[in-house]
């Protein structure tokens, strides 16, 4: 199955960050397996039964949250020019005001899909965010770990949204699709 589909007759595009979706799927299966193992398979002493059940139910709750996140991410980023819609998985929408931080929906935005008008996108920027973390290895030497994240920021009348990608190629595909289908940037010549 292709993770990018285009319909040029209707000017729509779908981009799925397959490495990210696969990672979420693996995590979902892992949470399910550990939860089932703790609740149904593992035989322990009766004194340890309460702790085992607690951890089993906790892993099953993680499984449910991870399955919801998988469902949201697996649909990818959809650009529909005919209906003027940009649909995406949540998680990177910036707060509109200080009060947004007190709204539970703001904190749970990563578990739902969102839509914004495509024509309201005014700016898009693709870049690699780099952060450095210092740590001490097992021999006592100081080391620096560099973490690079592929990021796409869009902004417009609706505010600002940041997307993180597991694949630089998928980030670039979405960036170029937004620029091309929304006719932003350099002039688009039509014949």
Secondary structure, DSSP 8 states (H G I E B T S, - for coil): --SEEEETTTTEEEE--HHHHHHHHHHHHHHHHHHHIIIII----GGGHHHHHHHHHHHHHHHHHHHHHHHHHHT-EEEETTTTEEEEESS-B--SSGGGGG-HHHHTGGGSEEEEEGGGEEEEEEEEEEEEEEEE-TTS-EEEEEEEEEEEEEEETTEEEEEEES-HHHHHHHHHHHHHHTT-SS-----
